[in-house]
Amino acid sequence: MKKLLYASCFLALTPLWGQNNQGYLYGGYESNSQWLLDDTELKLSDTDPGFLAPEDAFRSNNYLQLNYNIGDFTAGVQYESYLPSALLGYSPTFDNNNGIAYYFLNAKLQDLDITAGYFYEQFGSGLILRSWEDRQLGINSAIQGARVKYNLNSFVSFTALVGQQRNGFELTEGVINGYDLNYDLGQQLNFSRGDLRFGASYVSRYQERGTNDQIPSNVGALSGRMDWRFGGLYGNIEAIKKDPDVIANEGQLVSNRLYDGTALQANLGYSQKGLGASTTFRRLENFNFYADRLAEGNQFNQQLISYTPALTKQQDYLLTNIYVYNAQPRLITDPLDQRAGEVGFQSDVYFSFPKESTLGKLGTKVAANFSYWAGLEATFYDDQSYDVEFIGSGDRYFRDINAEIKNRWNKNLNTVLTYQNVIADKGVVLGGPLGSQGDIKASIIVAEGTYKLGSGRSVRLVGQHLSTEQDRKNWAGAVMEYNFNSKLSVYGADAYNYGGETQVHYYNFGGSYTQGRVRFAMNYGRQRGGLICVGGVCRFVPENNGLSMNLNVTF
């Protein structure tokens, strides 16, 4: 009822504002649809029947967003439809649902910023709080309530919020309270060559404990952080302590024992013209923070307050994203699979050759990345308690070495050569108990070339190969993309899995057309099952075959 009332007020006021010519309307429409088809050849073993399309073979996710701004005030509403069902791999809370899912009113009055309704917010790096939307991943963790931001002066700002997080078309049981303070010392002291900032945050979840008096009704987390820059050097550090809480798994309490959690993340980097290097270290011990205590362990990344993406190189080729890492912050006390969290680091180096050098004339750029992630070294006891080292020598989860060379041979030809070597625990990247299936060791090489033909035309070719003995054996991949102009492009791609129990082609053909603010894309083919990751956050998608369509309109 509240949503309908808000929408009615919004639509009633829009014509009035429009008549006064003092405001403007903006927004967009996005539609993502699938028509799933049976594919008996899409099987992982001789006994696998292949992919059988569900009864609701047509699936569609649709989003209509309208915003109106007039002076210091902005109002917005988002209508969503998942009929008859959401796309494969999305939370079932969206299935067969439609309605107003998001709305807000915002006022910016000098140093005061007030929002009522739904809003997105992030404190610091997001470790302690991040509410956000990613339609490709099926994540929308907007908070419904109220938020106030206040700038005391040019170097001190404060944010306070209260509300409940969105869960599909419903709200979570827990009530979130958050406070964030930022202090820019560099701004106050007028640092000319550097910057120094401090921040502190407190976030809590209040949820009725029910009949179990051992469960805390209020669980909070406190963080402190520092960001600094001096010349080409920069860095930041953030530390968080979370109150003791129960552990749950997919809607069930594991035990009544309470465990606290900690998070520590530090980054150090250097950059100058043509050179850059950075290293990020992170340690997470039992650091999952959910808007509902029973949501822990859900595979759809729903109801998360904390934001713990995988800190690894984000790959986008067909074969380099087969074995990807998903952050492992959870405490698991199962005797067959005991984990306390994760610890590791990621390092990047970038170098561009000077233009006056031989390689510089080719526009040569080199980038290298190394990441290593392991479990915390911990000793578990029969009563489900444990002792843990700060780092120790825990089981390796994931190790990635990769390098990339980009060349611009002339004004028409660009090439990219990529090499990647991965070691991954099967239980981590494929699912299952840690260490029970051994490691996957894979090497991938990718060669890409783009040639401009003039008048907006270009052709892009990509050849790839992955070799491994521990999983589904070898893969060969190829992509050909042709751009007729800036509006129309078509492509064909195939990832061929060979050498194992079965031989499968994951082919795809499609294209897109853009006209002004409208873009339409369509493709037909097979989807490889596994994790799809965006920005270090992943969702699982099963093997499937079908026709996909995408429409985007902005105004």
C-alpha positions as CSV (number, residue, x, y, z in Angstrom):
1,M,0.0,0.0,0.0
2,K,2.9,2.4,0.9
3,K,4.4,1.7,-2.6
4,L,1.2,2.5,-4.4
5,L,0.7,5.7,-2.4
6,Y,4.2,6.9,-3.2
7,A,3.9,6.1,-6.9
8,S,0.5,7.9,-7.1
9,C,2.0,11.0,-5.5
10,F,5.0,10.8,-7.8
11,L,2.9,10.6,-10.9
12,A,0.5,13.3,-9.7
13,L,3.3,15.8,-9.1
14,T,5.2,15.1,-12.3
15,P,2.8,17.0,-14.7
16,L,2.7,20.0,-12.3
17,W,6.5,20.3,-12.2
18,G,6.6,19.8,-15.9
19,Q,4.1,22.7,-16.5
20,N,6.3,25.0,-14.5
21,N,9.3,24.0,-16.6
22,Q,11.5,23.9,-13.5
23,G,12.4,20.3,-13.5
24,Y,13.3,17.4,-15.8
25,L,12.5,13.7,-16.0
26,Y,15.1,11.1,-16.7
27,G,15.5,7.3,-16.3
28,G,15.7,4.2,-18.4
29,Y,14.2,0.8,-19.3
30,E,16.1,-2.5,-19.4
31,S,14.8,-5.9,-20.4
32,N,16.8,-9.1,-20.3
33,S,15.0,-12.2,-21.6
34,Q,15.8,-15.9,-22.2
35,W,14.0,-18.6,-24.2
36,L,15.5,-21.9,-23.0
37,L,15.7,-24.9,-25.4
38,D,16.4,-28.6,-24.8
39,D,19.9,-29.6,-25.7
40,T,20.6,-33.3,-25.2
41,E,24.2,-32.9,-26.5
42,L,25.0,-30.5,-23.7
43,K,26.2,-33.1,-21.1
44,L,29.2,-33.4,-18.8
45,S,29.3,-37.2,-18.8
46,D,27.9,-40.2,-20.8
47,T,25.1,-40.6,-18.3
48,D,24.1,-37.0,-18.3
49,P,20.8,-36.4,-20.1
50,G,22.0,-32.9,-21.2
51,F,20.0,-29.7,-20.7
52,L,16.2,-30.1,-20.4
53,A,14.4,-26.7,-20.6
54,P,12.0,-26.1,-17.6
55,E,8.3,-25.7,-18.1
56,D,8.7,-21.9,-17.8
57,A,11.2,-21.9,-20.7
58,F,10.7,-18.1,-21.3
59,R,12.2,-16.0,-18.6
60,S,12.5,-12.3,-18.3
61,N,13.9,-9.6,-16.0
62,N,12.6,-6.1,-16.6
63,Y,13.4,-2.7,-15.0
64,L,11.7,0.6,-15.5
65,Q,13.3,3.5,-13.7
66,L,11.8,7.1,-13.5
67,N,13.5,10.0,-11.7
68,Y,12.4,13.6,-11.5
69,N,14.5,16.5,-10.4
70,I,13.3,20.0,-9.5
71,G,15.8,22.3,-7.9
72,D,17.1,20.7,-4.7
73,F,14.6,17.9,-4.7
74,T,14.7,14.5,-6.6
75,A,12.2,11.7,-6.6
76,G,12.5,8.3,-8.1
77,V,10.7,5.0,-8.6
78,Q,11.7,1.7,-10.1
79,Y,9.2,-0.9,-11.4
80,E,10.5,-4.5,-11.8
81,S,9.0,-7.5,-13.5
82,Y,10.2,-11.1,-13.3
83,L,7.5,-12.9,-15.3
84,P,6.9,-15.8,-15.6
85,S,10.2,-16.4,-13.8
86,A,13.6,-14.7,-13.3
87,L,16.6,-15.6,-15.4
88,L,18.4,-18.8,-14.6
89,G,20.8,-18.5,-11.6
90,Y,18.8,-15.7,-9.9
91,S,17.3,-15.9,-6.5
92,P,13.8,-17.6,-6.5
93,T,12.6,-14.7,-4.4
94,F,12.2,-12.8,-7.7
95,D,10.3,-15.5,-9.6
96,N,6.8,-14.7,-10.8
97,N,6.9,-11.3,-9.1
98,N,6.4,-7.8,-10.3
99,G,5.7,-4.4,-8.8
100,I,7.3,-1.2,-7.5
101,A,10.5,-2.4,-5.9
102,Y,12.3,0.9,-5.2
103,Y,11.3,4.5,-4.6
104,F,12.9,7.5,-2.9
105,L,12.7,11.3,-2.1
106,N,15.9,13.2,-1.8
107,A,16.5,16.8,-0.7
108,K,19.9,18.6,-0.9
109,L,19.8,21.7,1.3
110,Q,23.2,23.4,1.4
111,D,25.3,21.1,3.7
112,L,22.4,18.7,4.4
113,D,21.4,15.7,2.2
114,I,18.3,13.9,3.3
115,T,16.8,10.7,1.7
116,A,13.6,8.9,2.6
117,G,12.6,5.6,1.0
118,Y,15.2,3.4,-0.6
119,F,18.8,4.3,-1.0
120,Y,22.3,2.9,-1.7
121,E,25.2,3.6,0.6
122,Q,28.8,2.6,1.2
123,F,31.0,3.2,4.2
124,G,34.8,3.2,3.5
125,S,35.8,0.4,1.1
126,G,32.4,-1.3,1.7
127,L,33.8,-4.0,4.0
128,I,31.5,-2.9,6.8
129,L,28.5,-1.7,4.7
130,R,27.7,-1.5,1.0
131,S,24.2,-1.5,-0.4
132,W,24.2,-1.6,-4.2
133,E,22.6,-2.9,-7.4
134,D,24.0,-5.2,-10.0
135,R,21.4,-6.5,-12.4
136,Q,23.8,-8.9,-14.1
137,L,24.4,-10.6,-10.7
138,G,20.8,-10.4,-9.5
139,I,21.8,-8.2,-6.5
140,N,19.8,-5.3,-5.2
141,S,20.6,-4.6,-1.5
142,A,19.0,-1.2,-1.2
143,I,18.0,-0.1,2.2
144,Q,14.4,1.2,2.9
145,G,14.4,3.8,5.6
146,A,16.0,7.2,6.1
147,R,19.5,8.6,5.6
148,V,21.0,11.9,6.6
149,K,24.3,13.3,5.3
150,Y,25.8,16.4,6.8
151,N,28.9,18.4,5.9
152,L,30.0,20.1,9.1
153,N,32.7,22.0,7.0
154,S,34.9,21.3,4.1
155,F,36.9,18.6,6.0
156,V,34.4,16.9,8.3
157,S,31.3,14.9,7.1
158,F,28.8,12.6,8.8
159,T,26.3,10.1,7.7
160,A,23.5,8.4,9.7
161,L,21.0,5.9,8.4
162,V,18.3,3.4,9.6
163,G,16.2,1.0,7.7
164,Q,15.6,-2.6,6.4
165,Q,17.4,-4.1,3.5
166,R,15.5,-5.2,0.4
167,N,15.1,-9.0,-0.2
168,G,13.4,-9.5,-3.5
169,F,10.1,-7.6,-3.1
170,E,10.1,-8.0,0.6
171,L,12.3,-6.6,3.4
172,T,14.6,-8.4,5.7
173,E,13.7,-9.0,9.4
174,G,16.8,-7.2,10.7
175,V,16.9,-3.4,11.1
176,I,20.1,-1.8,10.1
177,N,21.6,1.3,11.9
178,G,24.7,2.9,10.5
179,Y,26.9,5.9,11.3
180,D,29.9,7.1,9.3
181,L,32.4,9.9,10.1
182,N,35.0,11.3,7.7
183,Y,37.8,13.7,8.6
184,D,40.1,15.2,5.8
185,L,43.2,16.4,7.7
186,G,44.9,17.2,4.4
187,Q,42.1,19.5,3.4
188,Q,42.2,21.3,6.8
189,L,46.0,21.8,6.7
190,N,46.1,22.6,3.0
191,F,48.5,19.9,2.1
192,S,49.8,20.8,-1.4
193,R,51.6,17.6,-2.4
194,G,49.6,15.0,-0.5
195,D,46.4,14.0,1.3
196,L,45.6,12.4,4.7
197,R,42.1,11.3,5.6
198,F,40.6,9.3,8.5
199,G,37.2,7.6,8.9
200,A,35.2,5.6,11.4
201,S,32.0,3.6,11.0
202,Y,29.6,1.7,13.2
203,V,26.9,-0.6,11.7
204,S,24.5,-2.7,13.6
205,R,21.7,-5.2,12.9
206,Y,18.8,-5.5,15.3
207,Q,16.6,-8.6,15.0
208,E,14.3,-10.2,17.4
209,R,15.8,-13.3,19.0
210,G,12.6,-15.2,19.3
211,T,12.4,-17.9,22.0
212,N,16.2,-18.5,22.0
213,D,17.7,-16.3,24.7
214,Q,21.3,-17.2,23.7
215,I,21.0,-15.4,20.4
216,P,21.9,-11.7,20.6
217,S,19.2,-9.4,19.3
218,N,21.8,-6.6,18.4
219,V,25.0,-7.3,16.5
220,G,27.3,-4.5,15.7
221,A,30.6,-3.9,13.8
222,L,33.0,-1.0,14.4
223,S,35.7,0.1,11.8
224,G,38.5,2.6,11.6
225,R,40.4,3.6,8.4
226,M,43.1,5.9,7.1
227,D,43.8,6.9,3.5
228,W,47.0,8.8,2.5
229,R,48.8,10.0,-0.5
230,F,52.2,11.8,-0.9
231,G,53.5,12.4,-4.4
232,G,53.3,9.2,-6.3
233,L,52.9,7.1,-3.1
234,Y,49.5,6.2,-1.8
235,G,47.9,3.7,0.6
236,N,45.0,2.9,2.9
237,I,44.2,0.6,5.8
238,E,40.9,-0.4,7.3
239,A,40.2,-2.6,10.3
240,I,36.9,-3.9,11.6
241,K,35.7,-5.8,14.6
242,K,32.3,-7.5,14.6
243,D,30.3,-8.5,17.7
244,P,29.8,-12.2,18.5
245,D,27.0,-13.8,16.6
246,V,25.6,-17.2,15.8
247,I,26.5,-19.1,12.6
248,A,23.8,-20.2,10.2
249,N,23.8,-22.1,6.9
250,E,21.0,-21.7,4.4
251,G,18.3,-20.9,6.9
252,Q,19.3,-23.1,9.7
253,L,21.4,-22.3,12.9
254,V,24.6,-24.4,13.0
255,S,24.8,-24.0,16.8
256,N,24.1,-21.5,19.6
257,R,27.8,-20.8,20.2
258,L,28.7,-17.2,19.4
259,Y,31.7,-16.2,17.3
260,D,33.1,-12.7,16.7
261,G,34.6,-11.6,13.4
262,T,37.4,-9.4,12.2
263,A,38.5,-7.9,8.9
264,L,41.8,-6.1,8.0
265,Q,42.6,-4.7,4.6
266,A,45.7,-2.7,3.6
267,N,46.8,-1.3,0.3
268,L,50.1,0.3,-0.8
269,G,50.9,1.7,-4.2
270,Y,53.0,3.9,-6.4
271,S,52.2,5.6,-9.7
272,Q,53.9,7.9,-12.1
273,K,53.8,8.5,-15.8
274,G,54.2,5.1,-17.5
275,L,54.6,3.1,-14.3
276,G,52.3,1.9,-11.6
277,A,52.5,-0.8,-8.8
278,S,50.1,-1.7,-6.0
279,T,49.6,-4.5,-3.5
280,T,46.5,-5.2,-1.4
281,F,46.5,-7.4,1.6
282,R,43.3,-8.7,3.3
283,R,42.5,-11.0,6.2
284,L,38.9,-12.0,6.9
285,E,38.0,-14.1,9.9
286,N,34.4,-15.1,10.2
287,F,33.5,-11.9,8.5
288,N,30.1,-12.3,6.9
289,F,27.5,-9.7,8.0
290,Y,23.9,-10.3,6.9
291,A,20.7,-8.3,7.3
292,D,19.1,-11.6,8.6
293,R,21.1,-14.0,10.7
294,L,19.6,-17.0,8.9
295,A,20.6,-15.7,5.5
296,E,24.2,-16.8,5.9
297,G,25.4,-19.3,3.3
298,N,22.7,-18.5,0.7
299,Q,24.2,-18.9,-2.8
300,F,22.5,-15.9,-4.3
301,N,24.4,-13.1,-2.4
302,Q,21.2,-11.9,-0.9
303,Q,20.8,-9.8,2.3
304,L,24.5,-9.1,2.6
305,I,25.5,-6.0,4.6
306,S,29.3,-6.4,4.2
307,Y,31.0,-6.3,0.8
308,T,33.9,-8.8,0.4
309,P,34.7,-9.2,-3.3
310,A,37.5,-11.5,-4.5
311,L,40.7,-9.5,-4.8
312,T,42.1,-11.1,-8.0
313,K,42.6,-10.1,-11.6
314,Q,39.1,-9.7,-13.1
315,Q,39.3,-11.6,-16.4
316,D,36.8,-11.3,-19.3
317,Y,37.9,-13.8,-22.0
318,L,36.1,-17.0,-22.6
319,L,38.7,-19.3,-21.0
320,T,40.4,-17.1,-18.4
321,N,37.2,-16.9,-16.4
322,I,36.5,-20.6,-16.1
323,Y,38.5,-21.0,-12.8
324,V,37.7,-17.9,-10.8
325,Y,38.0,-17.2,-7.1
326,N,35.1,-16.3,-4.9
327,A,36.0,-14.7,-1.5
328,Q,35.9,-17.2,1.5
329,P,35.2,-15.1,4.6
330,R,32.9,-17.6,6.3
331,L,33.6,-19.7,9.4
332,I,32.6,-23.3,8.8
333,T,32.8,-25.8,11.7
334,D,31.6,-28.9,9.9
335,P,34.1,-31.7,10.9
336,L,34.4,-32.6,7.2
337,D,35.0,-29.0,6.1
338,Q,36.5,-26.7,8.7
339,R,37.5,-23.1,7.7
340,A,38.0,-19.9,9.6
341,G,38.2,-17.4,6.8
342,E,40.8,-16.3,4.3
343,V,44.1,-14.4,4.1
344,G,46.1,-13.3,1.1
345,F,47.1,-10.5,-1.2
346,Q,47.1,-9.3,-4.8
347,S,49.9,-7.3,-6.6
348,D,49.8,-5.5,-9.9
349,V,52.5,-3.9,-11.9
350,Y,51.9,-1.7,-15.0
351,F,54.6,-0.3,-17.4
352,S,54.4,1.7,-20.6
353,F,57.5,2.0,-22.7
354,P,58.7,5.6,-23.4
355,K,57.6,6.8,-26.8
356,E,61.1,7.5,-27.9
357,S,62.1,3.9,-27.3
358,T,61.7,1.1,-30.0
359,L,58.9,-0.6,-28.1
360,G,57.4,2.8,-27.3
361,K,56.9,3.5,-30.9
362,L,54.7,0.4,-30.9
363,G,52.7,1.7,-28.0
364,T,53.8,-1.3,-25.9
365,K,52.2,-1.7,-22.5
366,V,53.0,-4.5,-20.0
367,A,50.8,-5.5,-17.0
368,A,51.4,-8.3,-14.6
369,N,49.3,-9.6,-11.7
370,F,49.9,-12.1,-8.9
371,S,47.4,-13.2,-6.3
372,Y,47.5,-15.8,-3.5
373,W,44.7,-16.7,-1.2
374,A,44.6,-19.3,1.6
375,G,42.6,-20.3,4.6
376,L,43.6,-19.1,8.0
377,E,45.6,-21.6,9.9
378,A,43.3,-22.8,12.7
379,T,42.8,-25.6,15.2
380,F,39.2,-26.8,15.7
381,Y,38.0,-28.6,18.9
382,D,35.2,-30.9,19.6
383,D,33.1,-28.2,21.3
384,Q,33.2,-26.2,18.0
385,S,35.6,-23.7,19.4
386,Y,38.9,-22.9,17.6
387,D,42.3,-21.2,17.8
388,V,43.5,-19.3,14.8
389,E,46.9,-17.8,13.7
390,F,47.0,-14.2,12.3
391,I,48.3,-15.6,9.0
392,G,50.0,-19.0,9.6
393,S,50.2,-21.6,6.9
394,G,46.6,-22.5,6.0
395,D,45.5,-24.5,3.0
396,R,45.9,-22.8,-0.3
397,Y,42.6,-21.8,-1.9
398,F,43.8,-20.0,-5.1
399,R,46.9,-18.8,-6.8
400,D,47.0,-16.8,-10.0
401,I,49.9,-15.5,-12.1
402,N,49.1,-13.6,-15.2
403,A,50.7,-11.1,-17.6
404,E,49.5,-9.0,-20.5
405,I,51.3,-7.3,-23.4
406,K,49.4,-4.7,-25.5
407,N,50.8,-3.3,-28.7
408,R,49.6,-0.6,-31.1
409,W,51.5,-1.5,-34.3
410,N,50.0,1.4,-36.3
411,K,46.8,3.5,-36.3
412,N,44.8,0.5,-37.5
413,L,46.2,-2.6,-35.7
414,N,46.2,-3.3,-32.0
415,T,47.1,-6.6,-30.4
416,V,46.9,-8.1,-26.9
417,L,48.8,-11.2,-25.7
418,T,47.8,-12.7,-22.3
419,Y,49.2,-15.6,-20.3
420,Q,47.7,-17.0,-17.1
421,N,48.7,-19.8,-14.8
422,V,46.1,-20.8,-12.1
423,I,46.2,-23.3,-9.2
424,A,42.8,-23.6,-7.5
425,D,41.3,-25.9,-4.8
426,K,38.4,-27.8,-6.5
427,G,36.2,-27.5,-3.4
428,V,36.6,-23.7,-3.5
429,V,36.1,-23.0,-7.2
430,L,33.7,-25.9,-8.0
431,G,31.9,-26.4,-4.7
432,G,32.4,-29.0,-2.0
433,P,34.5,-29.7,1.0
434,L,37.9,-28.1,1.1
435,G,40.8,-30.3,-0.1
436,S,38.6,-33.3,-0.8
437,Q,39.1,-33.2,-4.5
438,G,42.6,-31.9,-4.9
439,D,43.9,-28.9,-6.9
440,I,43.2,-27.8,-10.5
441,K,46.3,-26.6,-12.3
442,A,45.6,-24.7,-15.5
443,S,47.6,-22.7,-18.1
444,I,45.8,-20.3,-20.4
445,I,47.1,-18.3,-23.4
446,V,45.1,-15.7,-25.3
447,A,46.0,-13.8,-28.5
448,E,43.7,-10.9,-29.5
449,G,43.9,-8.6,-32.5
450,T,41.7,-5.6,-33.6
451,Y,42.0,-4.1,-37.1
452,K,40.3,-0.9,-38.1
453,L,39.0,-0.9,-41.7
454,G,38.0,2.7,-41.9
455,S,34.5,4.4,-41.9
456,G,33.8,3.0,-38.4
457,R,34.4,-0.6,-39.5
458,S,36.6,-3.0,-37.6
459,V,37.3,-6.7,-37.1
460,R,38.4,-8.3,-33.8
461,L,39.8,-11.8,-33.6
462,V,40.6,-13.8,-30.4
463,G,42.3,-17.2,-30.1
464,Q,42.5,-19.0,-26.7
465,H,43.7,-22.3,-25.3
466,L,43.5,-23.7,-21.7
467,S,45.3,-26.9,-20.7
468,T,44.7,-28.9,-17.5
469,E,44.8,-32.5,-16.4
470,Q,42.7,-32.2,-13.2
471,D,39.2,-31.2,-14.3
472,R,37.6,-31.2,-17.7
473,K,40.9,-31.4,-19.6
474,N,41.6,-29.0,-22.4
475,W,39.7,-26.1,-23.9
476,A,40.1,-24.2,-27.2
477,G,38.3,-20.9,-27.8
478,A,37.8,-18.4,-30.6
479,V,35.9,-15.2,-31.1
480,M,35.3,-13.2,-34.2
481,E,33.6,-9.8,-34.0
482,Y,32.8,-7.5,-36.9
483,N,31.7,-3.9,-36.4
484,F,29.9,-2.5,-39.5
485,N,30.0,1.0,-37.8
486,S,29.5,2.5,-34.4
487,K,25.8,1.2,-34.4
488,L,25.9,-2.3,-35.7
489,S,28.1,-5.3,-34.7
490,V,27.9,-9.1,-34.9
491,Y,30.0,-11.8,-33.4
492,G,30.5,-15.6,-33.3
493,A,32.3,-17.4,-30.5
494,D,33.0,-21.0,-29.5
495,A,34.7,-22.6,-26.4
496,Y,35.5,-26.2,-27.2
497,N,36.0,-28.6,-24.3
498,Y,38.0,-31.6,-25.5
499,G,40.2,-34.4,-24.2
500,G,37.8,-35.4,-21.3
501,E,34.9,-37.8,-20.9
502,T,32.8,-35.7,-23.3
503,Q,33.6,-33.2,-26.1
504,V,31.3,-30.1,-26.1
505,H,31.2,-26.9,-28.1
506,Y,29.9,-23.9,-26.2
507,Y,29.0,-21.8,-29.3
508,N,27.4,-18.4,-29.3
509,F,26.3,-16.1,-32.2
510,G,24.8,-12.7,-31.9
511,G,25.0,-9.0,-32.4
512,S,23.8,-5.6,-31.3
513,Y,22.4,-2.4,-32.7
514,T,22.5,1.0,-31.1
515,Q,20.5,4.0,-32.2
516,G,20.9,7.1,-30.0
517,R,19.9,6.0,-26.5
518,V,18.5,2.7,-27.6
519,R,20.5,-0.5,-27.7
520,F,19.2,-4.0,-28.7
521,A,21.2,-7.2,-28.5
522,M,20.4,-10.8,-29.3
523,N,22.4,-14.0,-29.2
524,Y,21.8,-17.7,-29.5
525,G,24.0,-20.5,-28.0
526,R,25.1,-22.5,-25.1
527,Q,26.1,-21.2,-21.6
528,R,28.9,-23.0,-19.8
529,G,27.9,-23.8,-16.3
530,G,29.8,-22.3,-13.4
531,L,30.5,-19.0,-11.7
532,I,29.8,-15.7,-13.5
533,C,31.7,-12.9,-11.7
534,V,31.4,-9.1,-11.9
535,G,33.9,-7.0,-9.9
536,G,34.9,-10.0,-7.8
537,V,31.4,-11.0,-6.8
538,C,30.0,-14.2,-8.4
539,R,26.8,-16.1,-9.0
540,F,26.3,-19.6,-10.2
541,V,24.7,-20.3,-13.6
542,P,23.8,-23.9,-14.7
543,E,24.5,-25.2,-18.1
544,N,21.8,-24.1,-20.6
545,N,21.0,-23.4,-24.2
546,G,18.7,-20.8,-25.7
547,L,18.0,-17.5,-27.2
548,S,18.8,-14.3,-25.2
549,M,17.6,-10.8,-25.8
550,N,18.6,-7.5,-24.2
551,L,17.0,-4.0,-24.7
552,N,18.3,-0.8,-23.1
553,V,16.7,2.6,-23.3
554,T,17.8,5.7,-21.5
555,F,16.2,9.1,-21.5
